[in-house]
């Protein structure tokens, strides 16, 4: 193969790889902007004191909704990140709420052990169904969903969410 042809092939292969990588990054980081299931924000779950909390109280602001459980190792690992994001972005109109696929006593012990002050709601097994309705077909944990102030789903992530990814979502929020 002559040198010119070899250069063209390498250039073409490099361009194809760059394009594929950019496309994959765009798909991963793009804004979803889909409507939640009908009646989503009317759903009510008990907080850790047994008081019913309706999801509608967080409509009108950016909402990071995290599905988790005390027995889920990646969930435990990401909780400090969620707590920090709540503190860092709370004054900027972002709420962070945990939906526990668990029971209240276990969640209270967890909250106390990790000094959490983000709202934690008890969904039990029904939380898995809700996560499925929000785009998590496997129902696996942890699962994080970002809603915009209009209540539309903007981002979703299955698995341990890294601080950089969550912060990139929040730092690149489109205008309300």
C-alpha positions as CSV (number, residue, x, y, z in Angstrom):
1,X,0.0,0.0,0.0
2,X,1.4,3.4,-0.9
3,X,2.1,6.0,1.7
4,X,-0.7,8.4,0.5
5,X,-3.4,5.8,0.6
6,X,-2.2,4.7,4.0
7,X,-2.5,8.3,5.3
8,X,-6.0,8.6,3.9
9,X,-7.1,5.4,5.5
10,X,-5.7,6.4,8.9
11,X,-7.3,9.9,8.6
12,X,-10.6,8.3,7.7
13,X,-10.4,5.9,10.6
14,X,-9.5,8.6,13.0
15,X,-12.3,10.8,11.8
16,X,-14.8,8.0,12.2
17,X,-13.6,7.2,15.7
18,X,-13.8,10.9,16.7
19,X,-17.3,11.2,15.2
20,X,-18.5,8.0,17.0
21,X,-17.0,9.2,20.3
22,X,-18.7,12.6,20.0
23,X,-22.0,10.9,19.1
24,X,-21.8,8.6,22.1
25,X,-21.0,11.6,24.4
26,X,-23.9,13.5,23.0
27,X,-26.3,10.6,23.6
28,X,-25.0,10.2,27.1
29,X,-25.2,13.9,28.1
30,X,-28.1,15.2,26.0
31,X,-31.2,16.6,27.6
32,X,-34.1,14.1,27.6
33,X,-37.0,16.5,28.2
34,X,-39.8,13.9,28.4
35,X,-43.0,14.0,30.3
36,X,-43.3,12.0,33.5
37,X,-46.1,9.4,33.8
38,X,-49.6,10.8,34.3
39,X,-50.2,11.7,37.9
40,X,-46.6,11.4,38.8
41,X,-46.4,14.6,40.9
42,X,-49.6,13.7,42.7
43,X,-48.1,10.6,44.3
44,X,-47.6,10.6,48.0
45,X,-45.1,8.8,50.2
46,X,-44.6,8.9,53.9
47,X,-41.4,10.7,55.2
48,X,-39.4,9.1,58.0
49,X,-41.8,10.5,60.6
50,X,-44.8,8.8,58.9
51,X,-46.1,12.2,57.5
52,X,-47.4,11.9,53.9
53,X,-45.4,14.0,51.4
54,X,-46.7,14.7,47.9
55,X,-44.1,15.0,45.2
56,X,-45.9,18.1,43.9
57,X,-44.2,20.2,46.6
58,X,-41.0,20.0,44.5
59,X,-42.6,20.9,41.3
60,X,-41.5,24.3,40.1
61,X,-37.8,23.7,40.9
62,X,-35.1,21.4,39.6
63,X,-35.5,18.1,41.3
64,X,-32.9,15.3,41.7
65,X,-34.9,12.2,42.6
66,X,-32.8,9.2,43.7
67,X,-34.2,5.7,44.1
68,X,-32.1,3.8,46.6
69,X,-32.1,1.3,49.5
70,X,-30.0,0.9,52.7
71,X,-29.0,-2.6,51.5
72,X,-27.6,-1.4,48.2
73,X,-23.9,-0.8,48.3
74,X,-23.7,1.7,45.4
75,X,-26.6,3.6,47.0
76,X,-24.8,3.9,50.2
77,X,-21.7,5.0,48.4
78,X,-23.4,7.8,46.5
79,X,-25.4,9.2,49.4
80,X,-22.7,11.7,50.5
81,X,-22.6,13.0,46.9
82,X,-26.4,13.6,47.0
83,X,-26.2,15.3,50.4
84,X,-23.3,17.6,49.1
85,X,-25.2,18.5,46.0
86,X,-28.3,19.4,48.1
87,X,-26.2,21.8,50.1
88,X,-24.2,23.2,47.1
89,X,-27.2,23.7,44.8
90,X,-30.1,24.2,47.2
91,X,-29.9,28.0,47.0
92,X,-29.9,27.7,43.3
93,X,-33.3,26.1,43.1
94,X,-32.4,22.5,43.2
95,X,-34.0,19.9,45.6
96,X,-32.6,16.4,46.2
97,X,-35.0,13.8,47.4
98,X,-34.4,10.1,48.1
99,X,-37.1,7.5,47.4
100,X,-36.3,4.5,49.6
101,X,-37.1,1.0,48.3
102,X,-36.9,0.1,52.0
103,X,-38.7,0.4,55.3
104,X,-38.8,3.4,57.6
105,X,-36.8,2.0,60.5
106,X,-33.9,1.0,58.3
107,X,-34.0,4.3,56.5
108,X,-34.1,6.3,59.9
109,X,-31.0,4.4,61.1
110,X,-29.3,5.1,57.8
111,X,-30.2,8.8,57.9
112,X,-28.9,9.1,61.5
113,X,-25.7,7.2,60.8
114,X,-24.8,9.3,57.8
115,X,-26.2,12.6,59.2
116,X,-28.4,13.2,56.2
117,X,-30.9,16.0,56.0
118,X,-32.2,15.6,52.5
119,X,-35.8,14.5,52.4
120,X,-36.1,10.7,52.4
121,X,-39.5,9.2,51.4
122,X,-40.5,5.6,52.1
123,X,-41.8,3.8,49.0
124,X,-41.1,0.2,49.8
125,X,-41.4,-2.2,46.8
126,X,-43.8,0.2,45.0
127,X,-40.8,2.5,44.4
128,X,-39.4,0.0,42.0
129,X,-42.6,0.3,39.9
130,X,-42.3,4.1,39.9
131,X,-38.6,3.9,38.8
132,X,-39.7,1.6,35.9
133,X,-42.3,4.2,34.9
134,X,-39.5,6.8,34.8
135,X,-37.3,4.8,32.4
136,X,-35.6,2.1,34.5
137,X,-36.9,-1.1,33.0
138,X,-34.8,-3.4,35.2
139,X,-35.9,-1.7,38.4
140,X,-32.2,-1.9,39.5
141,X,-30.7,0.5,42.1
142,X,-29.6,3.2,42.4
143,X,-31.5,5.2,39.8
144,X,-31.4,9.0,39.6
145,X,-33.7,11.2,37.6
146,X,-33.4,15.0,37.1
147,X,-36.7,16.9,36.6
148,X,-36.9,20.5,35.4
149,X,-39.2,23.1,37.0
150,X,-42.0,22.2,34.6
151,X,-41.8,18.6,35.8
152,X,-40.2,17.1,32.7
153,X,-37.6,14.4,32.9
154,X,-34.3,15.9,31.8
155,X,-31.7,13.2,32.7
156,X,-31.7,9.7,34.0
157,X,-28.8,7.5,35.3
158,X,-28.8,3.9,36.3
159,X,-26.1,2.9,38.8
160,X,-23.8,4.8,41.0
161,X,-23.8,8.5,40.0
162,X,-20.5,10.2,40.2
163,X,-20.3,13.7,41.5
164,X,-18.9,15.1,38.3
165,X,-21.8,13.7,36.2
166,X,-24.5,15.0,38.6
167,X,-22.8,18.4,38.8
168,X,-22.5,18.6,35.0
169,X,-26.2,18.0,34.7
170,X,-26.9,20.8,37.2
171,X,-24.3,23.2,35.8
172,X,-25.6,22.9,32.3
173,X,-29.3,23.3,33.1
174,X,-31.2,25.0,30.3
175,X,-33.2,28.1,31.3
176,X,-36.5,27.4,32.9
